[in-house]
Amino acid sequence: GDVAFFQRLMPGRVVTGEEEVKPFNVDWLKSVRGCSQLVLKPQTTAEVSEVLRYCHERNLAVNPQGGNTGLVGGSVPVFDEIILSTALMDRIISFDKVSGILVCQAGCVLERLNEYLEEQGFIMPLDLGAKGSCHIGGNVATNAGGLRLLRYGSLRGTVLGLEVVLADGSALDCLGSLRKDNTGYDLKQLFIGSEGTLGVITAVSILCPQKPKAVNLAFLGCQSFAKVLETFTTCRAMLGEILSAYEFMDEKCMQLVESHLKLSNPVTDSPFYVLIETSGSNSTHDEEKLNNFLEQAMASGLVTDGTVATDDKKIKVLWSLRERITEALTHDGYVYKYDLSLPVGKLYDLVTDMRARLGHSAKNVVGYGHLGDGNLHLNITAESYSHSLLDAIEPFVYEWTASCSGSISAEHGLGFKKKQFIQYSKPHEAVVLMQRLKAMLDPRGILNPYKTLPWAP
């Protein structure tokens, strides 16, 4: 049968035991669970091709899976789809030190790639809290944003080429390494952010920036969200090209990180905290710029307290206060997660409105995120899952977002959990066109079914 075919194709890399398959069926948040009985671990594009050709012929549904760190249920099966794991596709194919272009297989872990590049004087153009386990293929498939987007832009700009296997098993080699190429439609853009529904990404060509010689971090306390905004405009004007991250978190986030993870806060008693990173090529020049900015911010009352880090160890400690918020939230109970793009000026109003709306029915309502790109992470915790609490949050949160022309998913994607809300961010005509593209590229609907798009009538 089917299992025998796969075992012949990749001996020793077919997982069938219930216990062995279990971790692949559950998402990182432990909020959704599939019932797959089969995990395949190909090592080459040719093997992925064979798998999909076979599945296409026999109408077998396939769930592509990278590091399984997604937050919207896109990376685990809904029923018993075959899990196609890229875990063993972790080979670096080439790196050009002159152009900074890296070509690698889709299963390379983001942090491993960054370590490899740092030895050569480069870094990856993206950085996420999940970097220790997420795969570059999954990052591209979900168009992951993260902490460096402010400086290096989105993957839609840094990814230069992709190799993708389509639903029928045919391989599409668009693994170009050119900065400029205006010949026909830019097909790679179809697969970036398509969450495994149009094809399986098997290799990536990506443009990597040089590793900054000087990195500084400032962790500051602000007395109001208006001050957080004003600090941002001042900092953008005064730091200019060396500004690489501008993150904010509210007091509640800090309390959770302190109580659940026992991290210590160097800047106490502020309703808001801001993390500012600079990256440049001249440490004296950068420190001077940063100090001028901090003097100005303190003198004008924008910032009431703060600390600066220039050495790697302290930088890591300060970053962990921001990067580990997601982890701290999981210790606080059941988490309702929202990842929204909003006009920067209104970013925190939603948190305030949600707190007022939910009152004591929620344990905590917190807001943090990438202020520099207008991306709010709104998280609501409760002792346990409650349907009535969900009804109080949704669709209110989506209606609120739509009313100021925001996006209901800034960087996490739609996956299984958010697909039915796409109409809050996209017009009907756009959704219909997406469904037509899906039907054309995957006529049998075998690739990551029940995800990303609402069901087409």
C-alpha positions in Angstrom: 0.0 0.0 0.0 0.9 3.7 0.4 3.2 3.2 3.4 5.2 0.5 1.6 5.7 2.8 -1.4 7.1 5.6 0.8 9.3 3.1 2.7 10.8 2.0 -0.6 11.3 5.6 -1.7 13.0 6.7 1.6 13.9 3.8 3.8 14.3 4.7 7.5 12.7 8.1 7.0 9.0 7.1 7.3 7.6 7.6 10.8 4.4 5.6 11.6 4.4 4.8 15.4 1.7 6.7 17.3 4.1 8.0 19.9 6.7 9.0 17.3 4.1 10.8 15.2 2.5 12.7 18.2 4.8 15.7 18.3 4.2 16.4 14.6 0.4 16.4 15.2 0.4 19.2 17.9 1.2 22.8 17.3 3.7 24.8 19.4 0.9 26.5 21.4 -0.7 23.1 22.1 -3.9 24.6 20.9 -4.7 22.4 17.8 -4.1 18.7 17.3 -4.2 16.6 14.1 -4.6 12.8 13.7 -1.9 12.0 11.1 -0.5 8.5 11.2 2.3 9.1 8.8 5.3 11.5 8.7 7.7 11.5 5.7 11.2 13.0 5.9 12.6 13.6 2.5 16.2 14.8 2.0 16.0 16.0 -1.6 13.7 17.9 -4.0 13.5 14.7 -6.1 12.0 12.8 -3.2 9.5 15.6 -2.4 8.5 15.4 -6.1 8.0 11.7 -6.0 5.9 12.0 -2.8 3.6 14.7 -4.3 3.3 12.9 -7.6 2.1 9.8 -5.8 -0.2 11.7 -3.5 -1.7 13.7 -6.4 -2.5 10.5 -8.3 -4.1 8.9 -5.3 -5.9 12.0 -3.9 -3.9 11.9 -0.6 -3.8 15.2 1.3 -0.4 16.5 2.4 0.5 18.8 5.3 4.0 20.4 4.7 5.7 21.1 8.0 8.9 23.0 8.9 9.9 23.7 12.5 6.2 23.7 13.6 6.5 27.1 15.4 3.5 28.7 13.7 0.8 30.4 15.8 -2.3 30.0 13.6 -2.6 26.2 13.3 -1.2 26.2 9.7 1.6 23.7 10.3 -0.3 20.7 11.7 -3.0 18.4 10.1 -6.7 19.1 10.5 -7.5 15.4 10.1 -5.1 12.6 9.0 -3.2 14.4 6.2 0.3 12.9 5.5 2.9 15.2 7.2 5.8 16.1 4.9 8.5 17.3 7.2 11.5 19.3 5.9 13.6 18.5 9.0 16.2 16.5 7.0 16.4 19.1 4.2 19.0 21.1 6.0 21.9 21.5 3.6 23.5 24.8 2.8 24.0 24.7 -1.0 26.2 27.8 -1.5 27.1 31.2 -0.2 28.7 34.1 -2.2 30.7 36.4 0.0 30.8 39.1 -2.6 27.1 39.4 -3.2 25.9 38.1 0.2 23.6 35.6 -1.5 22.8 32.4 0.4 21.2 29.3 -1.3 20.0 26.6 1.1 17.5 23.8 1.5 14.1 24.7 3.1 14.7 22.7 6.3 17.7 24.8 7.5 17.0 26.2 11.0 17.1 30.0 11.1 19.6 30.2 14.0 22.0 27.7 12.4 22.0 29.8 9.2 22.7 32.9 11.2 25.6 31.2 13.0 27.0 30.0 9.6 26.7 33.5 8.1 28.2 35.2 11.2 31.5 33.2 10.7 31.6 34.8 7.2 30.8 38.3 8.4 27.1 38.3 7.4 23.7 37.8 9.1 20.2 36.6 8.0 17.9 39.5 7.1 15.3 38.2 9.5 15.2 37.4 13.2 12.4 35.8 15.2 11.8 34.7 18.7 11.4 31.1 17.3 14.8 31.2 15.6 16.1 28.2 17.4 13.6 25.8 15.8 11.9 27.5 12.8 12.9 26.5 9.3 13.7 29.0 6.5 11.2 27.3 4.2 8.5 27.8 6.8 9.6 31.4 7.3 9.2 32.0 3.6 6.0 30.1 3.3 4.4 32.3 6.0 6.3 35.5 5.0 7.5 35.8 8.5 8.2 39.3 9.7 10.0 39.5 13.0 12.5 41.8 14.7 14.7 43.0 11.8 12.0 43.9 9.3 12.3 47.6 10.1 15.9 47.6 8.9 16.0 44.9 6.2 12.5 44.9 4.8 10.3 41.8 4.3 11.1 38.5 2.8 9.3 39.6 -0.4 12.3 41.8 -1.0 15.2 39.7 0.4 14.2 36.3 -1.1 15.7 36.3 -4.6 14.6 32.8 -5.7 12.8 29.7 -4.7 12.6 26.0 -5.7 9.1 24.7 -5.3 7.4 21.4 -5.9 3.8 21.8 -7.1 0.9 19.7 -6.2 1.3 17.3 -9.1 4.9 16.6 -8.2 6.5 18.9 -10.9 9.4 20.9 -9.7 9.6 24.6 -10.4 13.2 25.8 -10.4 13.1 29.6 -9.9 16.2 29.5 -7.6 17.8 32.5 -9.3 20.3 34.6 -7.5 19.8 37.9 -9.3 19.0 41.2 -7.6 17.2 42.3 -10.7 15.2 40.2 -13.1 12.2 41.6 -15.0 11.4 38.6 -17.3 7.7 37.7 -16.9 5.7 37.3 -13.8 7.5 37.1 -10.5 6.3 33.6 -9.6 8.2 33.3 -6.3 5.9 35.9 -4.8 3.0 33.5 -5.3 4.6 31.1 -2.9 5.9 33.6 -0.3 3.2 33.8 2.3 1.0 31.0 0.7 1.4 28.8 3.8 2.1 25.6 1.9 -1.2 25.7 0.0 0.1 26.3 -3.5 3.4 24.3 -3.5 6.1 22.9 -1.2 9.2 25.2 -0.9 12.3 23.0 -1.1 15.1 25.6 -1.5 15.6 29.3 -1.0 18.0 31.9 -2.4 18.2 34.9 0.0 20.1 38.2 0.1 22.0 38.5 3.4 23.2 41.8 4.8 26.7 42.2 6.3 27.0 41.7 10.0 27.0 45.1 11.6 30.3 45.9 13.3 28.6 47.8 16.1 25.4 46.9 17.8 23.9 49.0 20.6 20.7 48.5 22.5 18.7 50.9 24.6 15.9 49.7 26.9 13.8 52.7 28.0 10.7 53.5 30.1 8.0 55.8 28.9 5.1 57.2 30.9 2.4 57.0 28.1 1.8 55.5 24.7 1.9 59.1 23.2 5.4 59.3 24.6 6.3 55.9 23.0 5.1 57.4 19.6 7.0 60.6 20.1 10.1 58.7 21.1 9.8 56.8 17.8 9.6 59.8 15.6 12.5 61.5 17.5 14.6 58.3 17.3 13.9 57.8 13.6 15.0 61.4 12.9 18.1 61.3 15.1 19.3 57.7 14.4 18.4 57.5 10.8 20.2 54.7 8.9 21.5 52.9 12.0 18.1 52.3 13.6 17.5 48.5 13.2 14.7 47.7 15.6 12.0 49.6 17.6 9.9 47.3 19.8 7.5 48.2 22.5 5.8 46.4 25.4 3.4 47.4 28.1 3.8 47.1 31.8 1.7 43.9 31.9 4.1 42.1 29.6 7.0 43.0 31.8 5.2 41.7 34.9 4.5 38.3 33.1 8.1 38.0 32.0 9.3 38.8 35.5 6.8 36.5 37.4 6.8 33.5 35.0 10.3 33.5 33.7 12.1 35.1 36.6 13.8 37.7 34.4 14.8 40.9 36.0 13.7 44.3 34.7 16.5 46.9 34.7 14.0 49.8 34.3 11.2 49.8 36.8 7.8 51.4 37.2 7.0 52.5 33.7 3.6 51.9 32.0 5.5 51.3 28.7 8.9 50.0 27.7 10.7 50.6 24.4 13.6 48.6 23.0 15.7 50.4 20.4 18.5 48.7 18.5 21.1 50.4 16.4 23.4 48.5 13.9 26.2 50.2 12.0 29.8 50.0 10.9 31.4 52.6 13.3 30.9 52.1 17.0 32.1 55.6 18.0 29.8 57.2 15.5 26.8 55.1 16.5 27.3 55.5 20.2 27.6 59.3 19.8 24.3 59.3 17.8 22.6 57.1 20.4 23.8 59.2 23.3 22.7 62.5 21.6 19.2 60.9 21.1 19.0 59.7 24.7 20.0 63.1 26.1 17.3 64.7 23.9 14.7 62.1 24.9 15.5 62.4 28.6 15.7 66.2 28.6 12.3 66.6 26.8 10.6 64.1 29.2 9.9 61.5 26.6 11.8 58.9 28.5 12.0 58.7 32.3 14.5 55.9 32.8 16.7 53.6 30.7 19.7 51.4 30.3 22.1 50.9 27.4 24.0 47.8 26.3 27.0 47.5 24.0 28.4 44.1 24.9 26.9 40.9 23.5 25.9 39.4 26.8 23.9 42.4 28.1 22.3 42.8 24.6 21.1 39.2 24.7 19.7 39.7 28.3 17.8 42.8 27.2 16.4 41.3 24.0 15.1 38.3 26.0 12.8 40.6 27.9 11.0 41.2 24.6 11.6 37.9 22.8 10.3 35.7 25.6 6.9 37.5 26.1 5.2 34.8 24.0 6.7 32.1 26.2 5.7 34.0 29.4 2.1 34.2 28.2 1.8 30.5 27.7 2.5 30.1 31.5 -0.3 32.5 32.3 -3.1 30.2 31.2 -5.1 29.8 27.9 -4.0 32.5 25.4 -6.1 34.2 22.7 -3.5 35.6 20.2 -4.0 38.4 17.7 -1.4 39.8 15.4 -2.6 43.0 13.8 -1.4 45.7 11.4 -2.8 49.1 12.5 -2.0 52.8 12.0 0.8 53.4 14.4 -1.1 56.3 16.1 -4.0 54.0 17.0 -2.0 50.9 17.8 -2.6 50.8 21.6 -6.2 52.1 21.5 -7.3 48.6 20.7 -5.6 47.2 23.8 -7.3 49.8 26.0 -10.7 49.2 24.4 -10.3 45.4 24.8 -9.4 45.8 28.5 -12.5 47.9 29.1 -14.7 45.5 27.1 -13.6 42.3 28.8 -13.2 43.6 32.3 -12.7 40.8 34.8 -13.6 38.0 32.4 -10.0 38.0 31.2 -7.0 37.4 33.4 -4.6 39.7 31.4 -4.9 41.8 28.3 -1.5 42.8 27.0 0.0 44.7 24.0 3.5 44.5 22.6 5.1 44.3 19.2 7.0 45.9 16.3 6.0 49.5 16.6 8.3 50.5 13.8 6.2 48.6 11.3 2.8 49.2 12.9 2.4 45.6 14.1 0.6 45.0 17.4 0.6 41.6 19.2 -2.6 41.7 21.3 -2.8 38.8 23.7 -5.6 37.9 26.1 -5.1 35.3 28.8 -7.7 33.3 30.9 -7.5 30.5 33.4 -8.9 28.2 30.7 -10.6 28.3 27.3 -14.0 29.9 27.4 -16.4 30.1 24.5 -18.2 33.2 26.0 -14.8 35.0 26.3 -14.0 34.2 22.6 -17.4 35.5 21.6 -16.6 38.8 23.4 -13.3 39.1 21.6 -14.3 38.0 18.1 -15.4 39.4 15.8 -15.0 42.7 17.8 -11.2 42.6 17.4 -11.5 42.1 13.6 -14.3 44.7 13.2 -12.2 47.2 15.1 -9.1 46.4 12.9 -11.1 46.7 9.7 -12.7 50.0 10.8 -9.2 51.6 10.6 -8.2 49.7 7.4 -5.8 47.4 9.3 -4.8 43.8 8.7 -6.1 40.9 10.8 -2.8 39.1 10.3 0.4 41.2 10.1 2.9 38.4 10.1 1.5 35.1 11.5 -0.6 34.2 8.5 -4.2 32.9 8.5 -3.5 29.1 8.8 -6.5 27.2 10.2 -7.5 29.6 12.9 -8.0 32.8 11.0 -8.9 31.8 7.4 -12.6 32.5 7.8 -11.9 36.1 8.8 -10.0 37.0 5.6 -12.9 39.2 4.4 -12.0 41.8 7.1 -8.8 42.5 5.3 -9.4 41.6 1.7 -12.3 42.4 -0.7 -14.5 39.6 -2.0 -13.0 39.9 -5.5 -9.5 39.3 -4.1 -10.5 36.2 -2.2 -12.2 34.8 -5.3 -9.1 35.4 -7.3 -7.0 33.6 -4.6 -9.4 30.7 -4.7 -9.0 30.5 -8.5 -5.2 30.5 -8.2 -5.5 27.7 -5.7 -7.8 25.6 -7.9 -5.4 26.1 -10.9 -2.2 25.1 -9.0 -3.8 22.4 -6.8 -6.9 21.2 -8.6 -7.4 18.3 -6.2 -6.9 20.4 -3.1 -4.3 18.1 -1.6 -1.8 20.8 -0.3 -2.4 21.9 3.3 -6.2 21.6 3.0 -8.6 23.6 5.2 -6.0 26.4 5.6 -5.5 30.0 4.6 -8.5 30.5 2.4 -12.2 30.1 3.2 -13.9 27.2 1.5 -14.8 28.0 -2.2 -18.4 27.1 -3.0 
